[in-house]
Amino acid sequence: MAANVENDWQRLVDSAAEALASLSNEQQQELKTIMALSDFVATQLCRYPQWIATLFESQLNGIERKSFDSDLHKLLDVVSDEEQVKKILRQYRNRQMVCIAWRDFMGYTPLEESLLDLSALAEALVIAGRDWLYRDMCTMLGTPTSPEGVAQKLLILGMGKLGGRELNFSSDIDLVFTFPEHGETLGGRRSIDNQQFFIRMGQRLVNLLHQMTVDGFVYRVDMRLRPYGESGPLVVSFSGLEDYYQEQGRDWERYAMVKARALGPWTADSDELHDLLRPFVYRRYLDFSAIESLRKMKGLITQEVRRRKLTDNIKLGAGGIREVEFVVQSFQLIRGGREPSLRQQSLFAAIETLYQLGQIEYLALDELKQSYLLLRRVENLLQAINDEQTQTLPANDLDWQRLCWALNADNEVDLRQQIEGAMACIHRHFKETVGGNNQDDNNETWSQQLWNSQDEETAFAILDEQEVDLQLWPMLKRWYDTVVRRTIGPRGRETLDKLMPRLLCDLSAHSQPTRAFEPVSKVLDQILTRTTYLELLYENPGARQQLVSLCCASPWIAEQLAKFPMLLDELIDPSQLYDTTSLDDYASELRQYLLRIPEDDMEQQMEALRQFKLSQQLKIAAADVTGVLPVMQVSDHLTFLAEAIIEQVVQQAWMQVSTRHGVPERLKGNDMGFAVIGYGKAGGLELGYGSDLDLVFLHNAAQGGQTNGGRAIDVGHFYLKLAQRILHLFSTRTTSGELYEVDMRLRPSGASGLLVSEIEHFGDYQRKEAWTWEHQALVRARFMFGDNTLSIRFNELRAEVLETSRDNAVLAKNVRDMRVKMRDHLLKVREGVFDLKQSPGGIADIEFIAQYLVLAHASEYPSLSFWSDNVRIFELLAELELIPIASAQSLTHAYCHLRDENHRLTLQQVNTVLPYSDVKHYAEKVVEIYQQVLN
């Protein structure tokens, strides 16, 4: 440590010799020590040596946290420039953080006091920024008021550790913005809606705190816990909050709200806000369902640790800080409805209350609290070394020396033992409270002997005795011989030797163990060097059994598991695996999934999107191969999953482009002026496994406008950059592969056209330039994401084009010619073989029948322009008596059967062709109707 500080010390000597000369030898030595312990403190004191004298004179003896708020308001009362406000907030923050870090490293204050200081500082900085902005905006825009004339204020809910007054040193802050009542501003040049006022104010406040300047940032601000996450408005009213949590609030949002606290001076509005949230968080009855919800959340965290290969993580790992929070909050959620004393944000206060209520014993209280204090102290010191948000133990000797010095540990080994002991203690209590029970091991003596056997005669005797197919042995032996040549390390080898006997037991219970072994062994090949996944299979009988049965049922699933081993996490709980997400929940499930990733970590966000898609796709496929989901619902689920992903991809692309260039000036609130239109299978709600997305991008910006950011560009260029960024997010190949292949060739003028079209130009093109096949494609087009005004206008334009009167003879010829052209180009099967899509009587013929009938009759029957999926189109055609009911039923039955076969063959990883004899009944009927309709 001493060697590390010499450069910083010399800088200080050169720039502040007088300040150092006024210090005693003891003070100089202490200053040198703290600079060696914390690079953050050293950097700040070299920049601001004038702080040193004040620190020694008063601040190090005790922090007056009650003065933070008044100090900041005095400093900002005389300032009118926002850049100056940023400078004051950042310098005040850094000065106080230096003092807090110093006191923590030197042991001048207990941890609880240090966390209170950090929380009070954060609260004061947020509220001071809020109050300055409110005054500034009221001067410009008028004061937001209720219909009764009462001035409205922005209330800020501090979530997580900020809400609990237990903030760590370099933490993000999770905030939710709200206001009491709708109304309008009074006193400005023109009135604007209260919500618009507070959204603008919220955007400025986030920027005030979050933006990186020469003085750093105040806090990284995360707003994703608000209703609807990133897709929701930045600020909602009390009534909007109440409606959302009553109608759509999720278990994980209940968990988050346990620590929610209105920041700043307490008012009647603060009381009203907490009264409004309480029924959502705390049920009137004993709510034991909370344990299962927390267990699932912990399972998600465990998956994240494994997938991100996090090691030495004292927050998220087994026995980490999060498990203590889960233990305490499980009691709060279960009993808080009946026991008001448990309704508090502070973990320290809540755990003491649990002891007083007799819910935990004194020994458990003491063990949990002392273990938690150690981990929180280590976390705080880790972050104070360089003002970095980390919960991972050091990977270098210097930082271990710093921790050992501050924690009075002899060396790294000693401190590691203390930390591991604390985490083992926490994990034991977590399992007792939340974690469930481990299943007993199976008796696997024979399979242990088989795995260890080198003798063919012995192996055959074992299999014969167990009545298992003898062909399993040569397959096992060949695989074993390849495995012994792999470098998998002693821990991996030991885990594999424990796993294989159990897996062989599971294989022997299967009706075709030799058929199951090959795909299972390919999955194992991919995880031999990933010991955590070997351990997952060893410890989870359900996961092993699902691995065997699904690999046997579908080579496609086996390949997915082999390519992306993180999917093995999904097999742990079979009841969850086959419980597919409801169609309406994909968007909120994805939002929850992404909350675990820092908003500005684009690489991890992209990876998380892919992992979510893969895991949800696996659940759909598992339900498909076991007959839980019929074909129509499989496509619905795959399509709604894609829609949820499209929404998040657009949100992320918007954030990236708007951060750099601002947003088009005319936009209001959360509007984007942008839309995504799905064509083909996406538009017709008929996506399959591995389907690409046929998309068209539209905007409604007038020509000549500009964006409002520091690097302003014209709006056309802005939407082009947005489209390019969206395509980049879809196509980038990460460790979890590509998100979706996107085909943009159906946009106006195809590959030579603009990547994103202005919506009225799109309408003109469809009316005046589009070919018949483009109108056929429009039948299958559907609005998938974007502003409501764009949705309405797109549907109007689509209906107008589809309802245009046409010469049906010319139309029929054009449709027939296109079908022949497509078949000539794409049909490549020998006689007697039926291509499910392209052969006469196949899926494409059925789609062309539907498209022709819509284009031919929508001018007379406008309701035909409403649906984009073929099944509903045929239903409506029959209702309108445009085709016989029997024909509509025949087309629908054939269409569903052929699509079902298409899904099945895809999951079997074979070409989507069948012997003609297998589909003759369907194909002949489709050909007959095709000739009746189109000839």
Buried (B, 14 or more C-beta within 10 A) or exposed (E): BEEBBEEBBEBBEEEBEEBBEEBEEEBBEBBBBBBBBBBBBBBBBBBBBEBBBEBBEEBBEEBEBEEBBEBBBEBBEEBEEBEEBBBBBBBBBBBBBBBBBBBBBBEBBEBBBBBBBBBBBBBBBBBBBBBBBBEBBBEEBBBBBBEEEEEBBBBBBBBBBBBBBBBBBBBBBBBBBBBBBBBBBBEBEEBBBBBBBBBBBBBBBBBBBBBEEEBBBBBBBBBBBBBBBBBBBBBBBBEBBBBBBEEEBBBBBBBBBBBBBBBBEEEEBBEBBBEBBBEBBBBEEEBEEBBEBBBBBBBBBBBBBBBBEBEEBBBBBBBBBBBBBBBBBBBBBBBBBEBEBBBBBBBBBBBBBBBEEEBBEEEBBEBBBEBBBBBBBBBBBBBBBBBEBBBBBBEEEEBBBBBBBBBEBEEBEEBBEBBEEBBEBBBBBBBEBBBEEEEEEEEBEBBBBBBEBEEEEBBBBBBEEBEBBEEBBEBBEEBBEEBEEEEBEEEBBEBBBBBBBBBBBBBBEBEEBBBBBBBBBBBBBBBBEBBBBBBBBBBBBBBBBBBBBBBBBBBBBBBBBBBBBBBBBBBBBBEBBBEBBEBEBBBBBBBBBBBBBBBBEBEBBBBBBBBBBBBBBBBBBBBBBBEBBEBBBBBBBBBBBBBBBBBBBBBBBBBBBBEBBBBBEBBEEBBBBBBBBBBBBBBBBBBBBEBBBBBBBBBBBEEEBBBBBEEEBBBBEBBBBBBBBBBEBBEBEBEBBBBBEBBBEBBBEEEEBBBBBBBEBBBBBBEEEBEBBBBBBBBBBBBBBBBEEBBEBBBEBBBBBBBEEBEEEEBBEBBBEBBEEBBEEEBEEEEEEBBBBBBBBBBBBBBBBBBBBBBBBBBEBEEBBBBBBBBBBBBBBBEBEBBEEEBBEBBBEBBBBBBBBBBBBBBBEEEBBBEBEEBEEBBBBBBEBBEEBBE
